[in-house]
Amino acid sequence: MPVIKDVALRAGVSIGTVSKYFNHPDQLKPSTRERVRQAVEALGYRPNPIARSMRTGKTRLVAVMVPEVANPFYAEGFNALSGCLVSAGYLPLLITTNDNPNVSDPDEMAPIVAQTDAIVLYLLDASLNDALLPVLQNEKPTLLVTQRENPMAQCSIVIEEEDGMAAVGRHLLSIGRRRIAFVGGPADDSMTDSKYSGFMASLSLQGVRPLPPIRCEGFSPKMGYLAAERLMADVADERRPDAICCANDALAMGVLKYLLQSGLSVPEDVAVSGYDDLMLSRITVPALTTVRLPLDEVAHVALRFLQADAQHPFRTERLLASLTVRGSTVAGWVGEAWA
């Protein structure tokens, strides 16, 4: 099995230059990088991660903390981030917070902090971010991926969710809907609050007053189904909503199921929108109008931040969500072609 010395001899460079090729390739001349690359490929050399860790004090482990993976949105987000990290030589360590009531305890987090080179807080609730940031970012580089800016964060990616939900509101108004209901998560959920603010702002500009919002115990399709039942049952036709705007796609899928089981047409009788643009939102019947979050872009920006010069720890990048219109709000919509 070839060792680093063999690569250096074949490339005609020092062992230190080969090490720099793997750890700081930007510090090498393009011609030198190419010679080392050719030597690595010719010999089939692979760095020993344990030896590298002992030598550099770096584990290449990145802890990625998400609320849960039962919700497809967090699974899709982790997959995008994981693929990007692995391609750059990092190993993502998945940690879910909803099933760990002691996650904000410094003693509970100490082993994780000790093992990892960096930590990503991926779209956690604002209260948990507030608890974790002081514990973590003084020990290890910590990236906050959030839909609401946090002044404590030294390094963050902010997804402008209010703008995304405001776009949904404008879209529903543009197709003539006026009795619009909002279905969101728990009353203490900060991300639902932010989405509702964007929704309300777009309707207020047109002088439209929405129906009273429904806040669910969670974000599952079952919760959406029960919310639609509350909205539609025992209400005269003229008082029923003609559009239901949901805080995420899972809720919207439950709403769709109830409406279709009740014999109502979507979007003719009731238009339905979601938020997140899950893969499943493209195959519901009808396909779901939703807000796409730039998960791949988040992953690439996160990698760039993790690789950035440690002398510049205070930075924030803002990314925009975008409206994707499909058949749940526009009759006759023709879906995306899948190869």
Salt bridges, closest charged atoms under 4 A:
GLU34 OE2 - ARG37 NH2 2.52
GLU41 OE2 - ARG37 NH1 2.77
GLU149 OE1 - ARG318 NH2 2.30
GLU160 OE2 - ARG318 NH1 2.81
ASP193 OD1 - ARG215 NH2 3.03
ASP237 OD1 - ARG240 NH1 3.59
ASP277 OD2 - ARG282 NH2 3.93
ASP277 OD1 - ARG326 NH2 2.96
GLU317 OE1 - ARG304 NH2 2.64
GLU336 OE2 - ARG326 NH2 3.07
